[in-house]
Amino acid sequence: MENNTMNKGTLFANDKKGNDKAPDYKGKLDVNGKTYNLSGWVNTSKQNGTKYLSLSINEFTPKEAQAPSKKQVEDDLPF
């Protein structure tokens, strides 16, 4: 079976944008079988007012592989 997600990505409108610095769009990108987080911001050029999309990419880390939260650590303490 052919993998039709390889070397492709998606961006969705960020409906949970909490502040002005949060990305306008978020999604995932697959490059040669490795997954990345993809973020995008709608900006306007200062020179001529043209709108453009600025992108950022970083390695995807599954939630279970991320560092535990403070609450999780406190819940694990034996006392």
Secondary structure, 3 states (H helix, E strand, C coil): CCCCCCCCEEEEECCCCCCCCCCCEEEEEEECCEEEEEEEEEEECCCCCCEEEEEEEEECCCHHHCCCCHHHHHHHCCC
